[in-house]
Amino acid sequence: MAQRTQRGPRSPAGRRPRADPVRRVAYDVLAAVDERDAYANLLLPALLRERGLEGRDAALATELTYGTLRGRQTYDAILDLCSDRPARDIDPPVREVLRLGTHQLLATRVASHAAVATSVDLAKDVVGMRPAGFVNAVLRRVTTRDLDGWLALITPDRAADPVGYLAAAHSYPRWIVTAFRDALGGDLDETEATLKAGNARPQTTLVAIPGISEPAELTVGDDEPTPAPLSPFGVIMPGGDPGAIPAVADGRAFVQDEASQLVALALALAHADPSSPADPTSPTSPTGPWLDLCAGPGGKAALLAGLAGQASPGTHLIGADLRPHRAALTGEHLRRLDNAAAIAADGRAGAWRPGTFARVLADVPCSGLGALRRRPEARWRKSPEDVEGLVPLQRALLASALDSTRPGGVAGYVTCTPHQDETEGVVAAVLATRDDVTVLDAPAILAGALGRPVPDVSRGPGSRYVQLWPHRHGTDALFLALLRREPA
């Protein structure tokens, strides 16, 4: 859903705002996220365009916004020690100013006097003169220690409570730290590495859709495009607006994380199980149409359609989504491809006959824990109960995907989360109810598709599932299972 612009209170008539435009944009996004559950990744670009911030100003506004959102838990714990009241009891607009100021003081190169002064000016603009003194006093207390000094005070003992330490030190809810630790086999060092990677701003990756664009087209200015490390269709943007690239503006290329490109490629080329005695170069899957079961907003569907056209000319792809507006977005992504169409349909019920498709992608709704570096506010909105509520839907969609796959065809189950209940747990529960499915060796298939193995991509020792990670692969944390439907 499109986000309305958050303008914030106006300064009194006849008085120019004190706050500089960069901090005001950051504040307005933070307030909108806190007060009305706005999405920062949608609202921030709109405000930057509306207020004419570009280049270094836009970059600083982005860092201040995302950095403050990521560090919220840590910053609130520090504010608890620097204020005469807990952070949760501070008036929300003042609390957002304090969080923003604390981020500048402890995690940026902004000089301390500038961080305090600009925060005081911002407070005067958004809440008036009276709270400005409180903001000044609290932030001056924050300046008495650096981040490491404050962490020594707010984190539990690492040996006694390692999960609690990591949650406090890296600003994550405890349950998410536990989920990552479990998905990584209990390795706390790797858990910390992925938490750190999740707090780093990701690069912008583009995908060239086969058949209608080439990676060489995805260039900014006179610079040569930088190939993505893994995907043959991907390009790393050095900066700037992707919409300024003609291929992106024309709908022939899109912004898409490299992990999404890799799982689509693996499904498209999953002709046979490379670990089986059969000839891995001999296609065993039947020909026929392809299906993206939960396609919105359509990026993976577009890449799959391009790959389908290359793998088997004439192969058609249907991108389905339950919600009409997401089906419409999928249609927009597919408009340049003559072998693809979008429909609004419930993937659980199916607007098609069982056993219709040679390839089926079930990129199911999930908690999104694998994309927290792109949506930092999501870590504060999700809960274990959300995961528990999603699992029945995920099972139903995977079962429908398998029913929609014709014998010899392959279904790909994808989630943008490493949570065990949403990944291996869903696959195991569905497979326990049927005897017509073979789990293919997804890491080996991906290696064959790329012509080289991807390091540390297996879910675990001996696993036939793919798990991508930000700290290992520089991607979102996507999970992939490839499942072949066998003849009855």
PyMOL commands that set and color helices and strands:
alter all, ss='L'
color gray80, all
select helices_A, chain A and resi 21-36+40-50+55-70+72-82+87-89+92-107+112-126+132-142+147-154+162-170+174-183+188-198+215-217+242-244+246-249+258-268+299-311+324-334+369-371+378-381+384-404+424-431+442-450+470-473
alter helices_A, ss='H'
color red, helices_A
select strands_A, chain A and resi 204-208+226-227+234-237+253-255+290-292+317-321+340-344+357-363+405-415+437-439+466-467+479-485
alter strands_A, ss='S'
color yellow, strands_A
deselect
rebuild
show_as cartoon
